Amino acid sequence: MSVGVINPHPPEHRSRDLQATFFKQIRQGALRASQFPLVLNDATGEIHKPASW
């Protein structure tokens, strides 16, 4: 089984304790573009993204 780590930090900040098959660096712009909106709605109501995220 392959297990990868996708991380927004440069390689020198990678954890050596992780036993991943591969590491990839994601660009900050791609990370920002892939975030959910601040508020999502489902069948039970609203879900708010924590301010600290």
GROMACS elastic network, one bead per residue, 0.5 to 0.9 nm:
[ bonds ]
;  ai    aj funct       b0    kb
    1    21     6  0.85138   500
    2    20     6  0.75411   500
    2    21     6  0.55035   500
    2    22     6  0.78605   500
    3    19     6  0.81740   500
    3    20     6  0.52185   500
    3    21     6  0.52101   500
    3    22     6  0.68641   500
    3    23     6  0.89892   500
    4    19     6  0.89053   500
    4    20     6  0.52714   500
    4    21     6  0.55739   500
    4    23     6  0.56901   500
    4    24     6  0.76235   500
    5    18     6  0.85097   500
    5    20     6  0.64292   500
    5    21     6  0.81833   500
    5    22     6  0.64500   500
    5    24     6  0.63336   500
    5    25     6  0.84222   500
    6    22     6  0.86450   500
    6    23     6  0.59863   500
    6    25     6  0.57312   500
    6    26     6  0.62917   500
    7    10     6  0.78137   500
    7    11     6  0.86760   500
    7    14     6  0.79761   500
    7    23     6  0.75795   500
    7    24     6  0.64121   500
    7    25     6  0.50555   500
    7    26     6  0.57889   500
    7    27     6  0.87345   500
    8    24     6  0.85529   500
    8    25     6  0.54990   500
    8    27     6  0.61314   500
    8    28     6  0.62588   500
    8    31     6  0.73929   500
    9    12     6  0.80820   500
    9    13     6  0.61381   500
    9    14     6  0.72507   500
    9    25     6  0.66400   500
    9    26     6  0.78122   500
    9    27     6  0.86588   500
    9    28     6  0.87996   500
   10    13     6  0.57304   500
   10    14     6  0.71313   500
   10    25     6  0.66092   500
   10    26     6  0.89904   500
   11    14     6  0.52075   500
   11    15     6  0.88622   500
   11    23     6  0.84296   500
   11    24     6  0.85358   500
   11    25     6  0.73822   500
   12    15     6  0.85775   500
   14    17     6  0.88610   500
   14    18     6  0.85960   500
   14    23     6  0.85190   500
   15    18     6  0.59061   500
   16    19     6  0.76566   500
   19    22     6  0.87771   500
   20    23     6  0.69401   500
   26    29     6  0.84486   500
   26    30     6  0.67170   500
   26    31     6  0.66713   500
   27    30     6  0.53133   500
   27    31     6  0.63077   500
   27    32     6  0.87633   500
   28    31     6  0.50187   500
   28    32     6  0.61468   500
   28    33     6  0.85891   500
   29    32     6  0.51161   500
   29    33     6  0.61130   500
   29    34     6  0.86835   500
   30    33     6  0.50761   500
   30    34     6  0.62692   500
   31    34     6  0.53132   500
   31    35     6  0.68051   500
   32    35     6  0.56927   500
   33    36     6  0.86149   500
   35    38     6  0.87898   500
   36    39     6  0.80147   500
   36    40     6  0.78283   500
   36    49     6  0.82759   500
   37    40     6  0.65473   500
   37    48     6  0.86756   500
   37    49     6  0.76648   500
   38    47     6  0.83201   500
   38    48     6  0.59016   500
   38    49     6  0.50243   500
   38    50     6  0.81385   500
   38    51     6  0.87724   500
   39    46     6  0.65122   500
   39    47     6  0.56162   500
   39    49     6  0.62094   500
   40    45     6  0.83810   500
   40    46     6  0.56431   500
   40    47     6  0.50428   500
   40    48     6  0.65541   500
   40    49     6  0.82352   500
   41    44     6  0.77629   500
   41    45     6  0.55409   500
   41    47     6  0.60386   500
   41    48     6  0.88268   500
   42    45     6  0.54197   500
   42    46     6  0.64342   500
   42    47     6  0.76323   500
   43    46     6  0.86195   500
   48    51     6  0.86867   500
   49    52     6  0.84933   500
   49    53     6  0.71589   500
   50    53     6  0.56589   500
